[in-house]
Amino acid sequence: MRTLGHITAMPELPEPLQGLRELAYNLWWSWNKEAAELFQEVDPALWKRFRGNPVKLLLEVDPARLEGLLGTGYPARVQGVLQALRAYLEERKQKKGPLTAYFSAEYGFHSSLPIYAGGLGVLAGDHVKAASDLGLNLVGVGIFYHEGYFHQRLSKEGAQVEVYEPLHPEELPLLPVQDREGKPLRVGVEFPGRTVWLGAYRVQVGAVPVYLLTADLPENAPEDRAITARLYAPGLEMRLKQEMILGIGGMRLLRALGLAPEVFHMNEGHSAFLGLERLRELVAEGHPFPLALELVRAGALFTTHTPVPAGHDAFPLELLDQYLGHFWEKLGTDREGVLALGLEEKPWGRVFSMSNLALKTSAQANGVSCLHGEVSRRMFHHLWPDLLPEEVPIGHVTNGVHTWTFLHPRLRRHYAEVFGPEWQKRPEDPATWKVEGLGEEFWRIHKELRAELIREVRQRVYEERRRNGESPGRLREAERLLDPEALTIGFARRFATYKRAVLLFKDPERLAKILRGPYPVQFVFAGKAHPKDEPGKAYLQELIGRIRELGLEDRMVVVEDYDMYLARLLVQGSDVWLNTPRRPMEASGTSGMKAALNGALNLSVLDGWWAEAFNGKNGFAIGDDRVYESDEAQDMADAQALYDVLESQVLPLFYAKGPEGYSASWLAMIHESLRTVGPYFSAARMVGEYLALYQRGAEMARRALGAAETLEALHQALPAFFALGLRVEAPGHLTLNGEPLRVRAWVEGEVPEALRPFLEVQLVVKRSTGELEVVPLAPSHGGYEGSFRPPRPGSYTYGMRLALKHPVTGRVTWVRWA
Ligand SMILES: *Cc1c(COP(=O)(O)O)cnc(C)c1O
């Protein structure tokens, strides 16, 4: 049949079960086991088949099954869980912090809503869930991709095959958004020669609404409807269109909803066009461009997520002219003025970088771990060439994971018993993690979860082999893969080359020796490669090939279609979580935090979050933080370090089993891992830190509005600032024996009145180990003078400068070095 349309006949739920619908339309159910169990019990087979999608379950379930539940205790349980959801929402009626719009191109809430590709999306999902738990005043903005992200199949040869399944909004927890007259809400975005119309769905995530845009509307031409079909659809032009929809369309949607956020949080640069749209609004209200830019910046926050260059979108200027050319005149400046916001010089020419745009339109910016903050400051130093790298205005907020999403419910219940009632209320508080009480019962649950993982891996591999038409012998083998008692090492993440999934195979002989040694050890791998990432796909196939060559298929298993469901299974069932990125390419990484929550120990390169978390007692480090001459040298050194630590630490420690059936030293390490990772690397702690940034953003936005005249005058006077000179009297090279360094300076030229309150003459001293000291000089005899006494011996460099502090942020923003 040629399909003409899709219809959905909504079910009539028996009155005592009506509450199921309310529960199905709030993703709160996904982190509350009692709610999920209600759905599962309706029909366990359908529940599994629909990947745990309650809306679809209620659509498709046989009404007789629902009738059958009526005479049991089931309806009362529905009522109970519904009460719990309503109480949860009631407690969060009073919102915390300023109204904040959170923009993300992807969201990973649950495997049944596949509009995420990986870590970035899952992080956005966790951010929203934790914001809900904490009662933040947040709204999410994103895109509903009606073909979602692909499902991964592995061919018989181990090649990745991408399968897209159309998603039907009626079968998902999506509510169409209506305007004030009750008609479907529409906003338009100008594209060359046409307007692309957008509608939106609301997804309720606990107390936080998330609005997902769609271009799949009858009003649009077929090619425009396809813009929102696939997450990270290939091609720069498609990317540009999607990002215009997210940034510009997202802003217009908020306006159409009557929302006036004080703070805008860009999760990655995909949404950075929202800055241009806000500029357009402010210029239309009569503000000149430089002031409008200041007002936009004050309330904006940008989180950058990767040091990998390909992770930063950059568009050719011609493409930008074609799509956004009409925008320039509406911004009260010229083409160059707008392009300057995103310009980036590449060896092959000038491009427009979305990360640059996001940075130049945000007063606050951050990386996602301490190390990544530092790497980002260096990476973007070229945007602030006059500042020192340490002064580049990018801080860090280390990522965290949503405890209730990734902690297995059985462990959650056990922890609740052992840790006491405060823990579930404040998982971010280290004092609530009373880990010493975890022992035999904990280990019993852990072993169950490992066994469940292995059962599911066998089933999945069986299905895969059956689908690929493999022999009966191969099918039988699938049923015996892995050993439920053996130390199980999990490795699951995107197959990007820098994550080096094949590091383990650098020295196949050594690997084989470990695997044939006295201690049973096995590996489970999973991960998708981006459809356009050919090297990533080659890596995946190479991994599968190596395992076969070495005859290790019973001990090293690759499972297809990594998603949030499989991620949970893996982090909950593994003993060790392996992570081998090429330092410092892993901005944070989060799967290791999920594994730690469930009592696995991390075995990881000291990159991203692990560089911050590792303390020598809470897991294992691969290699050190040395810098290598080449990738090849680093790969070889890290591979050797990995074998060493496996042989000499991980295996002997795990198998030092006592009469209780587990190793006491291993358990002690788990205690330390839970104690250090559980509270700090939680999304609750992370969102708490973002709340402080939101509050600061709102405060700066108000201050910028109040300082409009000051800001305008300052911008007018800036050219005069750059014409000023600084004459200095400094001793040059000097050896100090306890006495201070003394300097003097004179400003040459007339300092405009508007700049005086913000101007400083500074002595800047940098220790060879990196610490920075900025000493403002005091006016004296028509000039300035000051001194610096080194706090300890060592070697220092110093310089002097004229510095202008920003009236809103208070940060040194414009400088003239002597
Ligand atoms: C947590 C998670 C990730 C991110 O893992 P990393 O360690 O950051 O690579 C990716 N995909 C899924 C499905 C996840 O749940």
The ligand as an SDF file (V2000), in Angstrom:
LIG
                    3D

 15 15  0  0  0  0  0  0  0  0999 V2000
   26.1540    8.8040   28.9290 C   0  0  0  0  0  0  0  0  0  0  0  0
   25.9540    8.4950   27.5060 C   0  0  0  0  0  0  0  0  0  0  0  0
   26.8860    8.9290   26.5610 C   0  0  0  0  0  0  0  0  0  0  0  0
   28.1080    9.7340   26.9180 C   0  0  0  0  0  0  0  0  0  0  0  0
   29.1580    8.9080   27.3130 O   0  0  0  0  0  0  0  0  0  0  0  0
   30.6710    9.4410   27.2850 P   0  0  0  0  0  0  0  0  0  0  0  0
   31.3490    8.7560   28.3790 O   0  0  0  0  0  0  0  0  0  0  0  0
   30.6220   10.9190   27.5210 O   0  0  0  0  0  0  0  0  0  0  0  0
   31.2250    9.1210   25.9620 O   0  0  0  0  0  0  0  0  0  0  0  0
   26.6590    8.6130   25.2390 C   0  0  0  0  0  0  0  0  0  0  0  0
   25.5880    7.8980   24.8560 N   0  0  0  0  0  0  0  0  0  0  0  0
   24.6760    7.4580   25.7460 C   0  0  0  0  0  0  0  0  0  0  0  0
   23.5240    6.6760   25.2550 C   0  0  0  0  0  0  0  0  0  0  0  0
   24.8300    7.7420   27.0980 C   0  0  0  0  0  0  0  0  0  0  0  0
   23.9080    7.3170   27.9720 O   0  0  0  0  0  0  0  0  0  0  0  0
  1  2  1  0
  2  3  1  0
  2 14  2  0
  3  4  1  0
  3 10  2  0
  4  5  1  0
  5  6  1  0
  6  7  2  0
  6  8  1  0
  6  9  1  0
 10 11  1  0
 11 12  2  0
 12 13  1  0
 12 14  1  0
 14 15  1  0
M  END
$$$$
